[in-house]
């Protein structure tokens, strides 16, 4: 178990990332979440933006609420919006208390200042904390320099950011400040949004550093059991495993989709992350027929892009999504 900053919470080293549960039925999700609790996983992270993920986690923890630490987050920035989302989250989880409520994906100085301002979202979070509805207040984001500024301007309890074998650059100062302030650290995107194929060594690389709780997304029982096993037996990578990871990421570079899904929803109805997933299977794993069949079965294909650019405005990695969608259709269409 690890200490989660100065919260007094003790967490299993691997937590449960709630994004993929959107793909499961309620029955499947409840079984997966319940199995995670049985395996010792006690930190569950969701978000208002993850459609029914909070609800499905709530189904899985029925009768087990005292065994888990619930975390969620919202893109709300004003006090009114934040207060509304807190109440929705409580109802969705089926609980009267959420251990950690986070400001989700703070992307700009303007958003941060709105949160900090009078009638900003943090005002409602503090009031909810005083009312006993939430325990701690955290922040998440993809921009280290903005998170550094936020941690200096408000006494957040935790910070969540992407960190993995591929994306280690520009994180040292943020990690250092979080440790200095004794904050809980949540490592998201441990597999770079699914881009890293060698899942086991990639997770072990992070667990061996003991930075904080690592939250891979899970939507299958086998993932739950494998991830829990890794957390119970934390070992450094062997030279051979390190070499395997290096081979895995050698061809990725930086111009790839992390499947964070912040580009969604697309006004044209394109499932952008799926388009890039199919392209990845075609290009990186040589599953040509599989990728083409799934692309053809898509209700809305990459060719439906209207070039509106909304996806690129929302992408935290500044990817040329419109150009990449054109290439997807050229390859798979």
N, C-alpha and C positions, 0 to 999 in steps of 0.2 A: 504494500500500500504506500501511497505517497501523500504528503501533506499538501493541501491545496492553498498555497500562500499562507496568510494569517487568518483564514476563515475558520479554522478549527475542523474543517471537513477532511476526511481521510478517503482517498479515492484509489480504486484499482487503476493500475497504470494505463490500461486501455479503456477508453470510454466508447459510447455508442453514438455514431453520427447518424442523425435521423433523416437525411435527405432521401436515401433510396427507398425508404418505406412507402413513399408515394406510389411505388410500382406494385406493392403487395396488396392483397385483399386484407380486409380487417382481420379475418381468421388467421391468415398467414402471419401478419404483422404481430398480432397478440402472442402467437406461439414463439416467434423469433425473439421478441422483447422478454418474454417470460424465461426463455432459455438463457438469455444473456444474464439475467438476474441470478439464475441457478448457477451459472459459471463464475459468479463473483463480480461481474461488471456492474458498477453502481452509479456511473455518471452517464446521463442521457441528454443529448443536445439536439434541440429542434429549433424551429423558427416559425413565425407567423407566415412567412413566405413559402413554407414547404407544404402548402395546401393542407392535407389531412394528417400530416406526420404527428402533430401534437396529440390529436385524437387517438391515433393508433398506438402511440406510446402509452397513453392513458389506459387503453384497454389492456395492454400487456402488464401493467404494474398494479392492476386491481388486487387489493389484498396484500400488496408488497410495498406500499408507499413509504413505509418506515425504513426500507432497505435501499432506497435509491435517492440520488441527488438529481433533481430535475433542473435543466437549464434550457432557456429558450431566448429568442431575440426578435427584434422588430425593426423595420425600416422607418417607423414613426419618428418624427423629429419634433413635433409640437407637443405641448402638454396634453391637449385634448385628444390628439391621436394616440399618444402613448397610454393615457388612462384607459381609453377604449380597448386597445390591444391587450393590455394587462388582463382586463376582465375576460376577453375572449380566450386568452391562453389558459386562464384558470378553468373556464368552462370546458375547453377542449381536453385538457389533461384530466379533468374530473377531480380536481383537488382545490383546496382553499389556500395553498401555499406553494410558491415556486422558489427553489433555493437560489437560483441565479438568473437574473433578467438582464439581457445585454442589448446595447445599442448596436444594431446589425449593420455591418459593412459601411462604416462612415468613410465617405469617399472624397470629401472636399473640406476646405477650411470653412466654407459657407455652411455646410451641414453641421460641422462641429460647433460653430458659433450659435446656430439655431438651437441645438441641444442645450447649450450652456446658458442661453439667454433667459430672461424673465418670460414665463409662459412657454419655455422650451421643454423638450421631452424629459430631461433629467429632473425637472421640478416634480413631475408626476411620479417618477421612479422613487425619489426620496420620500414623497408622501405615501406611496404604496409600501415602502420599506417600514416607515413609522407605523403604518396600520397593520403590519404583520402579514401582508400579502406576498411580499418577496423578501428574501434574506440578504442577497448581495447584488451589487450593480457592476456589470462588466461592459466591455467594449470589444468589437471585432472589426477587422478591416484587412485590406490587402496592401496598404501603403504605410511602410514602417515610419516614415518621417511624420505622417499625420498622427499615427498612434502615439509616437513619442510626445508630440505636442499635447495630445489629449490627456495622457497620463500625468503631465505636469500641471494641467489646469483643473482636473477634477479627481477626487480620491476614489477612482475605480478600484474594485476588489480583484478584478481579473482582466486579462487581455487574451484575445484569440486571434491568431494569424496563421497563414499558410507557411509551412516549413517542411521540407522533405529533402531527400537525397539530391534532387535536381535543383531545388530552390533554397539555397542556403545563404546566398549573397545578401548583403545589406540588412541582416537581422541581428548582428552581434550587439549593436548599441541598444536595440529594443529589448533583447533578452537581458542585457546587463542592467538596464533601468528597472525592468520588471522584477529581477532578483533583488536589486537594491531596495525596492519598495515592498518587497515580500508579497508580490501579487501571485495569484493563481495563474498559471500559463496553460492555455489550451491550444494544442497543435492540430490545426485543421489541414485538409488536403495532404495527408501523409503519403499518398500515392500520386500526387500531382494531378488530382482529379481523374484518376484512372489511367494516366499516361504511362506510369511505371508498371511494367508487367511483372517484375520480380517482387511480388507483394511481401512475402515473408522476410527476406533480407532488408527490404526497405523499411518495414516496421521495426525490425530488430535494431537497425541503425539508429532510429529515433529513440526507442525504449532504452538503449544502452546509455544515451546521453542524460536521461532522467531530467529533462527540462520541465516536464509537466505531464498532463494527461493527453494522450494521443487519441484522436477520435476518427478512425476510419469509418466510412459509411458501411452499413451492413443491411442486407436484405435476404440473406440465406442462413440457415442454421449452421451449415458447414463453416461459414465465415466467422460466426460467433464462436464456435468451438476452437477453430484454429487461432483466432486472435487472442482468446483467453489463454490458450496454451502458451503462446509466445510471451504473454505478460507474466505468467507464473515462472518462466524459466528464461530470465533476461541474460543474454550472452552477447559479447561483442562479435562482430563479423569476422569470419576468416578471410585471409587474402583471396581465396578462390571466390568467396561470395562477393567481396568487394569488386573483383574483376568482372563478375557476372552482372552486377548493377551498372558498372561503367559501360559494359557492352550494351545493356538495355537502353540506356539513355543517350548513347553516342549519336544516334541519328535524329534525336528529337529537337535539339537546339532550344530556342525560346519561342519560336513561332508556332505554338500548338495550343489546342484548346484544353484547358484544365477541367472542363465540365463543371464549372462552378454554377452554371445556369443563371448567372445574373443578366445575361442577354435576353432571357425570356420574360414575358411572352412576346413573341414576334407578331406584329400587326397582320402579317400575311398568313399566319398560322404555321410557319415552318418550325419544326423541332430542331433548332440549330445544333444543339449538342449531339443529337442523334446523327445528323448529317456528318459531323466531324468524326463521330465514333465509327460510322460505316467506312469513311475514308481511311481512318487509321487501321482498321482491320484489313482493308484492301492493300494499303501501301506498306504497313509495317509487319503484318502477320501473314501476308500472302493468301488471305482467305477471300479470293476474288469472287467466286460464285456466291458465297455466303453474303458478302457485302452488297453485291449487285441485287440479289434477290430481296434483301431487306430494304434497300433503297427503292426498288420498284414497288414494294408493298406499302411504302409510305403514302399516307393520304395526301400530304402536301410535300412536294419535293423542293430541292434547293433552287430550282429554276423559277419558283414563284416569288423570289425576292424582288421587291419593288425599289430597292436601293434607298429606302427612307433613312437609313443610318441610325435608327434608334438603338439597335443592338450595339453598335460601336460606341455610342455615347455611354452605355452602361457597362461595357466590358472593362474590368479593372486591369487587364493586361494590354489594352490598346491594340487588340488584334484587328487586322484588316478583314473583318468578317464578310463584308460584301464580296470582296475579291476571292476569298477562300470558298464561299458558297458557289461562285461561278466555276471554280476548279473542281469542286465536288461533283457538280452536274456534268462537267466535261468528262470526268473519270468514270462515273457510275451511271450516267443517264443514257 
